[in-house]
Amino acid sequence: MVLDPVPYFWYNRELRTGADMAKVSSVETKAAEKVLEAMDNHWFNPTIMARELVNGCGYYTQSKVMELVVEIIKQTAGQFDNAWEEGLTSEALFMADRLNDFIANFEPIEA
């Protein structure tokens, strides 16, 4: 059974924004909340956001963006097994699981 329209993390939203998250007010938490708020908008366009993140910054920031993408993939892939056992999953979880395999086997290019 594939349920793609509603992201898996949507069910755990109260865990992200509960009392524990209110105690933590780091830059990362504030940025994540702003991104989640923007993504709740029906007209959110991930292509535009990706373009702004990549084209509007230097190499160091691009490296941080890629680190963020890798962490998102790893965290999402970690949810795949539990969702699979419960019989609920999505194309995003399938993709994250497969991309996580590529990340695990990635060997950086040495100069």
ChimeraX commands (.cxc) that place a marker at each C-alpha (Angstrom):
marker #1 position 0.00,0.00,0.00 radius 0.5
marker #1 position 1.59,3.28,-1.12 radius 0.5
marker #1 position 0.50,6.57,0.45 radius 0.5
marker #1 position 2.49,9.30,-1.26 radius 0.5
marker #1 position 0.36,12.46,-0.98 radius 0.5
marker #1 position 0.93,12.81,2.78 radius 0.5
marker #1 position 4.58,12.71,3.88 radius 0.5
marker #1 position 5.45,10.16,6.56 radius 0.5
marker #1 position 6.72,12.81,8.96 radius 0.5
marker #1 position 3.33,14.57,8.88 radius 0.5
marker #1 position 1.98,12.03,11.35 radius 0.5
marker #1 position 4.75,12.91,13.82 radius 0.5
marker #1 position 4.39,16.68,13.42 radius 0.5
marker #1 position 3.38,17.20,17.05 radius 0.5
marker #1 position 6.69,15.64,18.10 radius 0.5
marker #1 position 8.62,18.23,16.10 radius 0.5
marker #1 position 6.70,21.26,17.33 radius 0.5
marker #1 position 5.89,20.13,20.87 radius 0.5
marker #1 position 7.22,21.41,24.17 radius 0.5
marker #1 position 10.64,19.84,23.60 radius 0.5
marker #1 position 11.15,21.77,20.37 radius 0.5
marker #1 position 10.05,25.01,22.04 radius 0.5
marker #1 position 13.00,24.72,24.43 radius 0.5
marker #1 position 15.47,24.54,21.58 radius 0.5
marker #1 position 15.76,27.76,19.63 radius 0.5
marker #1 position 18.84,27.16,17.53 radius 0.5
marker #1 position 19.39,28.65,14.11 radius 0.5
marker #1 position 18.89,25.19,12.57 radius 0.5
marker #1 position 15.55,24.68,14.33 radius 0.5
marker #1 position 14.25,28.10,13.30 radius 0.5
marker #1 position 15.32,27.53,9.68 radius 0.5
marker #1 position 13.72,24.07,9.63 radius 0.5
marker #1 position 10.44,25.46,10.97 radius 0.5
marker #1 position 10.44,28.17,8.27 radius 0.5
marker #1 position 11.08,25.57,5.55 radius 0.5
marker #1 position 8.30,23.32,6.90 radius 0.5
marker #1 position 5.95,26.31,7.01 radius 0.5
marker #1 position 6.77,27.14,3.39 radius 0.5
marker #1 position 6.33,23.51,2.29 radius 0.5
marker #1 position 2.84,23.41,3.83 radius 0.5
marker #1 position 1.85,25.96,1.18 radius 0.5
marker #1 position 0.24,24.29,-1.84 radius 0.5
marker #1 position 2.22,26.55,-4.19 radius 0.5
marker #1 position 5.64,25.66,-2.75 radius 0.5
marker #1 position 8.09,24.94,-5.58 radius 0.5
marker #1 position 11.13,22.84,-4.58 radius 0.5
marker #1 position 12.91,23.64,-7.85 radius 0.5
marker #1 position 12.91,27.36,-7.11 radius 0.5
marker #1 position 14.15,26.78,-3.57 radius 0.5
marker #1 position 16.93,24.49,-4.79 radius 0.5
marker #1 position 17.98,27.05,-7.40 radius 0.5
marker #1 position 18.12,29.81,-4.78 radius 0.5
marker #1 position 20.15,27.67,-2.38 radius 0.5
marker #1 position 22.68,26.62,-5.01 radius 0.5
marker #1 position 23.03,29.74,-7.16 radius 0.5
marker #1 position 22.90,32.25,-4.35 radius 0.5
marker #1 position 25.92,31.04,-2.41 radius 0.5
marker #1 position 29.58,30.09,-2.53 radius 0.5
marker #1 position 31.24,26.69,-2.49 radius 0.5
marker #1 position 31.30,26.43,1.32 radius 0.5
marker #1 position 27.54,27.00,1.52 radius 0.5
marker #1 position 26.93,24.58,-1.35 radius 0.5
marker #1 position 28.85,21.99,0.63 radius 0.5
marker #1 position 26.60,22.65,3.63 radius 0.5
marker #1 position 23.52,22.31,1.40 radius 0.5
marker #1 position 24.76,18.91,0.20 radius 0.5
marker #1 position 25.46,17.84,3.80 radius 0.5
marker #1 position 21.86,18.80,4.60 radius 0.5
marker #1 position 20.54,16.79,1.64 radius 0.5
marker #1 position 22.56,13.74,2.71 radius 0.5
marker #1 position 21.25,14.00,6.28 radius 0.5
marker #1 position 17.67,14.35,5.05 radius 0.5
marker #1 position 18.12,11.22,2.93 radius 0.5
marker #1 position 19.66,9.27,5.82 radius 0.5
marker #1 position 16.95,10.33,8.29 radius 0.5
marker #1 position 14.16,9.56,5.81 radius 0.5
marker #1 position 15.71,6.20,4.88 radius 0.5
marker #1 position 15.75,5.34,8.57 radius 0.5
marker #1 position 11.95,5.59,8.59 radius 0.5
marker #1 position 11.59,3.21,5.64 radius 0.5
marker #1 position 11.94,-0.09,7.53 radius 0.5
marker #1 position 9.38,0.83,10.18 radius 0.5
marker #1 position 6.94,2.12,7.59 radius 0.5
marker #1 position 7.43,-1.01,5.46 radius 0.5
marker #1 position 6.69,-3.30,8.43 radius 0.5
marker #1 position 3.55,-1.29,9.23 radius 0.5
marker #1 position 2.42,-1.57,5.61 radius 0.5
marker #1 position 2.55,2.18,5.08 radius 0.5
marker #1 position 5.17,3.76,2.89 radius 0.5
marker #1 position 5.61,6.28,0.11 radius 0.5
marker #1 position 7.64,6.84,-3.01 radius 0.5
marker #1 position 9.74,9.32,-1.03 radius 0.5
marker #1 position 10.70,6.62,1.47 radius 0.5
marker #1 position 11.52,4.18,-1.34 radius 0.5
marker #1 position 13.70,6.82,-3.01 radius 0.5
marker #1 position 15.43,7.74,0.24 radius 0.5
marker #1 position 16.20,4.09,0.95 radius 0.5
marker #1 position 17.78,3.61,-2.48 radius 0.5
marker #1 position 19.69,6.90,-2.35 radius 0.5
marker #1 position 20.97,5.98,1.11 radius 0.5
marker #1 position 22.50,2.85,-0.41 radius 0.5
marker #1 position 24.36,5.03,-2.93 radius 0.5
marker #1 position 25.53,7.37,-0.17 radius 0.5
marker #1 position 26.81,4.43,1.88 radius 0.5
marker #1 position 28.85,3.20,-1.10 radius 0.5
marker #1 position 30.09,6.66,-2.15 radius 0.5
marker #1 position 33.84,7.05,-2.30 radius 0.5
marker #1 position 35.04,10.64,-2.47 radius 0.5
marker #1 position 37.39,11.61,-5.26 radius 0.5
marker #1 position 40.88,12.16,-3.96 radius 0.5
marker #1 position 43.04,14.78,-5.61 radius 0.5
marker link #1:1,2 radius 0.2
marker link #1:2,3 radius 0.2
marker link #1:3,4 radius 0.2
marker link #1:4,5 radius 0.2
marker link #1:5,6 radius 0.2
marker link #1:6,7 radius 0.2
marker link #1:7,8 radius 0.2
marker link #1:8,9 radius 0.2
marker link #1:9,10 radius 0.2
marker link #1:10,11 radius 0.2
marker link #1:11,12 radius 0.2
marker link #1:12,13 radius 0.2
marker link #1:13,14 radius 0.2
marker link #1:14,15 radius 0.2
marker link #1:15,16 radius 0.2
marker link #1:16,17 radius 0.2
marker link #1:17,18 radius 0.2
marker link #1:18,19 radius 0.2
marker link #1:19,20 radius 0.2
marker link #1:20,21 radius 0.2
marker link #1:21,22 radius 0.2
marker link #1:22,23 radius 0.2
marker link #1:23,24 radius 0.2
marker link #1:24,25 radius 0.2
marker link #1:25,26 radius 0.2
marker link #1:26,27 radius 0.2
marker link #1:27,28 radius 0.2
marker link #1:28,29 radius 0.2
marker link #1:29,30 radius 0.2
marker link #1:30,31 radius 0.2
marker link #1:31,32 radius 0.2
marker link #1:32,33 radius 0.2
marker link #1:33,34 radius 0.2
marker link #1:34,35 radius 0.2
marker link #1:35,36 radius 0.2
marker link #1:36,37 radius 0.2
marker link #1:37,38 radius 0.2
marker link #1:38,39 radius 0.2
marker link #1:39,40 radius 0.2
marker link #1:40,41 radius 0.2
marker link #1:41,42 radius 0.2
marker link #1:42,43 radius 0.2
marker link #1:43,44 radius 0.2
marker link #1:44,45 radius 0.2
marker link #1:45,46 radius 0.2
marker link #1:46,47 radius 0.2
marker link #1:47,48 radius 0.2
marker link #1:48,49 radius 0.2
marker link #1:49,50 radius 0.2
marker link #1:50,51 radius 0.2
marker link #1:51,52 radius 0.2
marker link #1:52,53 radius 0.2
marker link #1:53,54 radius 0.2
marker link #1:54,55 radius 0.2
marker link #1:55,56 radius 0.2
marker link #1:56,57 radius 0.2
marker link #1:57,58 radius 0.2
marker link #1:58,59 radius 0.2
marker link #1:59,60 radius 0.2
marker link #1:60,61 radius 0.2
marker link #1:61,62 radius 0.2
marker link #1:62,63 radius 0.2
marker link #1:63,64 radius 0.2
marker link #1:64,65 radius 0.2
marker link #1:65,66 radius 0.2
marker link #1:66,67 radius 0.2
marker link #1:67,68 radius 0.2
marker link #1:68,69 radius 0.2
marker link #1:69,70 radius 0.2
marker link #1:70,71 radius 0.2
marker link #1:71,72 radius 0.2
marker link #1:72,73 radius 0.2
marker link #1:73,74 radius 0.2
marker link #1:74,75 radius 0.2
marker link #1:75,76 radius 0.2
marker link #1:76,77 radius 0.2
marker link #1:77,78 radius 0.2
marker link #1:78,79 radius 0.2
marker link #1:79,80 radius 0.2
marker link #1:80,81 radius 0.2
marker link #1:81,82 radius 0.2
marker link #1:82,83 radius 0.2
marker link #1:83,84 radius 0.2
marker link #1:84,85 radius 0.2
marker link #1:85,86 radius 0.2
marker link #1:86,87 radius 0.2
marker link #1:87,88 radius 0.2
marker link #1:88,89 radius 0.2
marker link #1:89,90 radius 0.2
marker link #1:90,91 radius 0.2
marker link #1:91,92 radius 0.2
marker link #1:92,93 radius 0.2
marker link #1:93,94 radius 0.2
marker link #1:94,95 radius 0.2
marker link #1:95,96 radius 0.2
marker link #1:96,97 radius 0.2
marker link #1:97,98 radius 0.2
marker link #1:98,99 radius 0.2
marker link #1:99,100 radius 0.2
marker link #1:100,101 radius 0.2
marker link #1:101,102 radius 0.2
marker link #1:102,103 radius 0.2
marker link #1:103,104 radius 0.2
marker link #1:104,105 radius 0.2
marker link #1:105,106 radius 0.2
marker link #1:106,107 radius 0.2
marker link #1:107,108 radius 0.2
marker link #1:108,109 radius 0.2
marker link #1:109,110 radius 0.2
marker link #1:110,111 radius 0.2
view
